[in-house]
Amino acid sequence: MTKSLLFKAVFFGAAVAAPIAAVAAQAVTWAPGSEIAGQTVQVQTNGVMNSITFNADGTATIGTPSGTTVPGTWSAANNMLCLSANGGQECWPYSQPFHAGQQIALTSSCNQVTTFTPQSTNPPTQRSGGERG
């Protein structure tokens, strides 16, 4: 009888935990770009460190080491993070969110290795869609 009660408790616990885990996984689905929108990221290419602010409206501000500010635009779609400025565009593979203080090296569409280090990031944002999105 003890084994039967134990089995029922384990089965019931698993039956309740599975739907809860599925709901929790949906709640933290990553929306690309949401963690860097409005944030500044240190970006290093060929030994040059720039500061890029990824504004929430899709505009970007690139600060160079000499103090020059360059306006641009950015987008995050189709597993790519793209930055456009001065008539050119460069894109990097983008399949997971950036995390504050963590460096990540990515090779761009121009075949340049670029290291991104976000100063801070936004909390996870749920991707719209689905039954309640």
C-alpha positions as CSV (number, residue, x, y, z in Angstrom):
1,M,0.0,0.0,0.0
2,T,2.9,2.4,0.7
3,K,4.3,1.8,-2.7
4,S,1.0,2.5,-4.3
5,L,0.7,5.9,-2.5
6,L,4.3,6.7,-3.4
7,F,3.6,5.9,-7.0
8,K,0.4,8.1,-7.0
9,A,2.3,11.0,-5.4
10,V,5.1,10.8,-8.0
11,F,2.7,10.4,-10.9
12,F,0.6,13.3,-9.7
13,G,3.6,15.5,-9.1
14,A,4.9,14.8,-12.7
15,A,1.5,15.4,-14.2
16,V,1.3,18.8,-12.4
17,A,4.9,19.8,-13.1
18,A,4.9,19.2,-16.8
19,P,2.2,21.8,-17.7
20,I,3.8,24.3,-15.3
21,A,7.2,23.9,-16.9
22,A,5.6,24.4,-20.4
23,V,3.9,27.6,-19.3
24,A,7.2,28.9,-17.7
25,A,9.1,28.1,-20.9
26,Q,6.6,30.2,-22.9
27,A,6.8,33.1,-20.5
28,V,10.5,33.6,-21.1
29,T,10.7,33.2,-24.9
30,W,13.3,35.6,-26.1
31,A,12.4,38.5,-28.4
32,P,15.6,39.3,-30.4
33,G,16.9,42.7,-29.6
34,S,14.8,43.2,-26.5
35,E,17.7,42.8,-24.1
36,I,19.8,45.5,-25.8
37,A,17.1,48.0,-26.8
38,G,18.0,51.3,-25.1
39,Q,21.3,49.9,-23.9
40,T,25.0,50.6,-24.7
41,V,27.3,47.9,-25.9
42,Q,31.1,48.0,-26.2
43,V,32.0,46.7,-29.6
44,Q,35.6,45.9,-30.6
45,T,36.8,45.2,-34.2
46,N,40.4,45.2,-35.3
47,G,41.5,46.6,-31.9
48,V,39.2,49.6,-32.1
49,M,36.6,49.9,-29.3
50,N,33.4,51.7,-30.1
51,S,30.3,52.3,-27.9
52,I,27.0,51.6,-29.6
53,T,23.7,52.6,-28.1
54,F,20.9,50.5,-29.6
55,N,18.0,52.8,-29.2
56,A,14.5,51.3,-28.7
57,D,13.2,53.0,-31.9
58,G,15.7,51.2,-34.2
59,T,18.2,54.1,-34.3
60,A,21.7,53.7,-33.1
61,T,24.4,56.0,-31.9
62,I,28.0,54.9,-32.5
63,G,30.6,56.6,-30.3
64,T,34.2,56.3,-31.5
65,P,37.4,56.5,-29.5
66,S,38.1,60.0,-30.9
67,G,34.8,61.3,-29.5
68,T,33.0,61.4,-32.8
69,T,29.3,60.3,-32.8
70,V,27.9,58.5,-35.9
71,P,24.2,58.0,-36.3
72,G,22.9,54.7,-37.6
73,T,20.1,52.2,-37.5
74,W,19.9,48.6,-36.2
75,S,17.6,45.6,-36.5
76,A,17.3,42.1,-35.2
77,A,15.6,39.6,-37.4
78,N,16.1,36.2,-39.1
79,N,18.9,35.3,-36.6
80,M,20.9,38.3,-37.5
81,L,21.8,41.6,-35.7
82,C,22.4,44.3,-38.4
83,L,23.9,47.8,-38.0
84,S,23.8,50.4,-40.8
85,A,25.8,53.6,-40.8
86,N,27.5,55.9,-43.3
87,G,25.8,54.1,-46.2
88,G,27.0,50.6,-45.3
89,Q,25.6,47.6,-43.4
90,E,27.2,44.9,-41.3
91,C,25.3,41.9,-39.8
92,W,26.3,39.3,-37.2
93,P,24.7,35.9,-36.3
94,Y,22.3,36.5,-33.5
95,S,20.6,33.4,-32.1
96,Q,20.7,34.0,-28.4
97,P,20.4,37.0,-26.1
98,F,23.4,39.1,-24.9
99,H,24.1,39.2,-21.2
100,A,25.4,42.1,-19.2
101,G,29.2,42.0,-18.8
102,Q,29.7,38.9,-20.9
103,Q,31.8,39.1,-24.0
104,I,30.8,37.3,-27.1
105,A,32.9,37.2,-30.4
106,L,30.9,37.0,-33.6
107,T,32.1,37.0,-37.2
108,S,30.2,39.6,-39.4
109,S,28.9,39.5,-42.9
110,C,32.1,41.5,-43.8
111,N,34.2,38.6,-42.3
112,Q,35.3,40.7,-39.4
113,V,35.5,39.2,-35.9
114,T,33.7,41.6,-33.5
115,T,33.6,41.3,-29.7
116,F,30.4,42.6,-28.1
117,T,30.3,43.4,-24.4
118,P,26.9,44.9,-23.1
119,Q,27.2,47.2,-20.2
120,S,23.8,46.2,-19.1
121,T,20.8,44.4,-20.5
122,N,17.0,44.5,-20.2
123,P,15.1,41.6,-18.5
124,P,13.7,38.9,-20.8
125,T,10.8,40.0,-23.0
126,Q,8.1,37.6,-24.2
127,R,7.8,37.3,-27.9
128,S,4.3,38.1,-29.1
129,G,2.1,35.5,-30.5
130,G,0.3,32.4,-29.4
131,E,-2.9,32.2,-27.5
132,R,-2.3,35.0,-25.1
133,G,0.4,37.0,-26.9
